[in-house]
Amino acid sequence: MAHWYRFGEPAGGGFQAFATLYREGAQAPAAEVAADDTFAVISTAAVDVIPRGAALTHANILTANLTAMAAFGYTPADRYLLALPLFHVTALGTALAHLHAGAANVLVSRYDAEEAVRLIDTHRITHVSDFPPVLATLLDAAEKAGSRPAEPARRRRPRRAPTIQRLHAATSAKFWTGSDSPRRRVSCRSSACSTSRARRGSRCRPARCASSMTTTARCRSARRAEIVVRGPLVFEGYFAQPEVTAYTFRTAGNHTGDVGRFDADGWLYYVKRKPEKELIKPGGENVYPAEVETVIVQMEGCERRLRLRRRPT
C-alpha cells in the first residue's frame, strides 16, 4: 500500500503530515560529527582489479558545495535533474551543492531521454550533469519533442540558456577540474583544478617539478608529468587500504594518475593517463584493462594459448 506524505500542516489531498512519522518521546540526540569524519565512500580506480573506495570527509563535501555555489552561482531558484546515479561523485556532489544553496533536486529511478526532456520542461530544470554520449541522447530527444533548449544547446556559441560547460572530474579530488576551451586546458586554484588562469598559491603541479618549485607559476615550463593536487577538496584516502593511500600521497599530494603539462601562459593541459593507470571509457563508465584481462585469462583454453604464445621461436 502506498503512503503519501507532505511537509507542513494541513496535509490534505490524500497526503498525511510528515510529522506523523516521528516517534513520540524525547528528541533523539544530535550526532557528533567532526570535519574530518568520513561522509561517503565512492567506488573508484580499480586499476589493479582490486576495487577502491575514495573516502570523502564532511569538510570535503562542505568545501566542494561552497566551491560549486561560487563557480556556478547556484541559488534557491535552481532545479537540478539527477540523471546520473548517485554512486557517481558528480551526481552526489552536485545534488548536495544544490541542496546547500537551497535549490531543489528532481530524481529519476532510471534515466530515459524522453522522460528527462519532459521533466526539464515541467519542473523548469536549470542544471543537468551527464556524460557526452548521454547528453547527445538528451539533445536528440529534446529536438524531437520540440523542446526549446535543444537548438541553442547545439550551437557552438549559445546566445541564451542552456550553455554547456565541460568538466574534468576526479573522485579523489572530490569535485571538478573544468575547461571552457575547445582544447584540453584547465588551470589550478587552491583546492583543485578549475576553469580560468592559474592563480597565485596554486597547489596543482607536475610531480617531476623540483621540491622548491611547487607553485603553478614556477612549473609552467615543466615537461609532461603526472598531475598532483592537494587542498581541501582532496579526499582523505582509500577506505581500509592504508598502503594504497600512502603510495597515492607519497609526496604530500594526491597523485592522480593523469599526465599533464603547462604552457607559457600557465594553462594546464590534460595529456593522457599514465600507462599503469590506463582505462577505457566506452560511454561514461570506467572499464579498466586489468579487469578485462583477468576475465579473459580465466576463460577455458586461454591459459594454454598464452603459454604457447610465450614460447621462443
Secondary structure, 3 states (H helix, E strand, C coil): CCCCEECCCCCCCCCEEHHHHCCCCCCCCCCCCCCCCEEEEEEECCCCCCCEEEEEEHHHHHHHHHHHHHHHCCCCCCEEEECCCCCCHHHHHHHHHHHHCCCEEEECCCCCHHHHHHHHHHHCCCEECCCHHHHHHHHHHHHHHCCCCHHHHHCCCCCCCCCCCEEEECHHHCCEEEECCCCCEEEECCCCEECCCCCCCCCEEECCCCCCCCCCHHHCCCCCEEEEECCCCCCCEECCCHHHHHHHCCCCCEEEEEEEEECCCCCEEEEEECHHHCCECCCCCCECHHHHHHHHHCCCCHHHHHHHHHCCC
